[in-house]
Amino acid sequence: CRSLYERDEANVFAEPSVISECLLPHLLNLVKHYPESSTLAKNLEHWARN
């Protein structure tokens, strides 16, 4: 009997390096605009400290 669904792939997000690789470009883009926005600066500082 064949399944109607494809077999699930391994959970790529279980590997921290995959998450880092996905998030890093977005985080770097935020940091680039950090000096331009006081709201962004406050939010990034709060996120980094917690």
Secondary structure as UniProt FT lines:
FT   HELIX           12..14
FT   HELIX           16..32
FT   HELIX           34..36
FT   HELIX           38..49
//
